[in-house]
Amino acid sequence: MTEKSCFLSPAGSGYTGKSIGSNGHGVGILFSYEKITYVGGFNGGRPNGYGTLTTPTGTTYQGNWKEGVLDGKVECHFANGNTYVGGLKNKRPNGMGIFTWASGERIEGRWQDGLYYGIRGLTDPFIPHNSLV
């Protein structure tokens, strides 16, 4: 049975939300002393289901998490103003997706293992994030 819990470590990391024992299970908020925050679903103490991770720089990763890893359809908003919306597998763009630079330029098409294979947009882009998460 899940219960509402709040855990805080001496280092300043913590969790609040539903849990089974000392493991997050259900909806909760995890925060670290490094100022990384995850809000969303948990299973066995790891992000699982829909959620958003925010880094100290303001970069956000939003989408479905499986056993602590962001996987499937995602939205990534980077602190520098760039965005990626599309598929993600093994922490890299995979499947259909759109990468938009802060300048407004964008590429849209098929990605595989972090590499752009195109449909329309630029043909040989510089992609600054080989691994998004």
For each residue, the residues with C-beta under 8 A, 3 or more apart:
1: 20
2: 18 19 20 25 26
3: 18 19 20
4: 16 17 18 19
5: 15 16 17 18 19 22 24
6: 14 15 16
7: 14 15 16 22
8: 12 13 14
9: 12 13 14 33
10:
11: 33
12: 8 9 32 33
13: 8 9 30 31 32 33
14: 6 7 8 9 30 31
15: 5 6 7 19 24 28 29 30 31
16: 4 5 6 7 28 29
17: 4 5 24 26 27 28 29 42
18: 2 3 4 5 24 25 26 27 28 42
19: 2 3 4 5 15 22 23 24 25 26 28 42
20: 1 2 3 23 25
21:
22: 5 7 19 45
23: 19 20 42 44 45
24: 5 15 17 18 19 28 30 42 45 46
25: 2 18 19 20 42 43 44 45
26: 2 17 18 19 41 42
27: 17 18 40 41 42
28: 15 16 17 18 19 24 39 40 42
29: 15 16 17 37 38 39
30: 13 14 15 24 37 38 39 42 47
31: 13 14 15 35 36 37 38
32: 12 13 35 36 37
33: 9 11 12 13
34: 56
35: 31 32 55 56
36: 31 32 53 54 55 56
37: 29 30 31 32 53 54
38: 29 30 31 47 51 52 53 54
39: 28 29 30 51 52 54
40: 27 28 47 49 50 51 52 65
41: 26 27 47 48 49 50 51 65
42: 17 18 19 23 24 25 26 27 28 30 45 46 47 48 49
43: 25 46 48 49 67
44: 23 25 48
45: 22 23 24 25 42
46: 24 42 43 65 67 68
47: 30 38 40 41 42 51 53 65 68
48: 41 42 43 44 65 66 67 68
49: 40 41 42 43 64 65
50: 40 41 63 64 65
51: 38 39 40 41 47 62 63 65
52: 38 39 40 60 61 62
53: 36 37 38 47 60 61 62 70 133
54: 36 37 38 39 58 59 60
55: 35 36 58 59 60 79
56: 34 35 36
57: 79
58: 54 55 79
59: 54 55 76 77 78 79
60: 52 53 54 55 75 76 77
61: 52 53 70 74 75 76 132 133
62: 51 52 53 74 75 76 77
63: 50 51 70 71 72 73 74 75 88
64: 49 50 70 71 72 73 74
65: 40 41 46 47 48 49 50 51 68 69 70 71
66: 48 69 71 72
67: 43 46 48
68: 46 47 48 65
69: 65 66 91 133
70: 53 61 63 64 65 74 88 91 132 133
71: 63 64 65 66 88 89
72: 63 64 66 87 88 89
73: 63 64 86 87 88
74: 61 62 63 64 70 84 85 86 87 88 132
75: 60 61 62 63 83 84 85
76: 59 60 61 62 83 84 85 88 129 132 133
77: 59 60 62 83
78: 59 81 82 83 84 129
79: 55 57 58 59
80: 102
81: 78 101 102
82: 78 99 100 101 102 128 129
83: 75 76 77 78 98 99 100
84: 74 75 76 78 93 97 98 99 100 129 132
85: 74 75 76 97 98 100
86: 73 74 93 95 96 97 98 111
87: 72 73 74 93 94 95 96 97 111
88: 63 70 71 72 73 74 76 91 92 93 94 132 133
89: 71 72 92 94 95 113
90: 94 113
91: 69 70 88 131 132 133
92: 88 89 111 113 114 130 131 132
93: 84 86 87 88 97 99 111 114 116 127 132
94: 87 88 89 90 97 111 112 113 114
95: 86 87 89 110 111
96: 86 87 109 110 111
97: 84 85 86 87 93 94 108 109 110 111
98: 83 84 85 86 106 107 108
99: 82 83 84 93 106 107 108 116 125 127
100: 82 83 84 85 104 105 106
101: 81 82 104 105 106
102: 80 81 82
103:
104: 100 101
105: 100 101 122
106: 98 99 100 101 121
107: 98 99 116 118 120 121 122 125
108: 97 98 99 119 120 121
109: 96 97 116 117 118 119 120 121
110: 95 96 97 116 117 118 119
111: 86 87 92 93 94 95 96 97 114 115 116 117
112: 94 115 117
113: 89 90 92 94
114: 92 93 94 111 127 129 130 131
115: 111 112 127
116: 93 99 107 109 110 111 125 127
117: 109 110 111 112
118: 107 109 110 121 123
119: 108 109 110
120: 107 108 109
121: 106 107 108 109 118 125
122: 105 107 125
123: 118
124:
125: 99 107 116 121 122
126:
127: 93 99 114 115 116 130
128: 82
129: 76 78 82 84 114 132
130: 92 114 127
131: 91 92 114
132: 61 70 74 76 84 88 91 92 93 129
133: 53 61 69 70 76 88 91
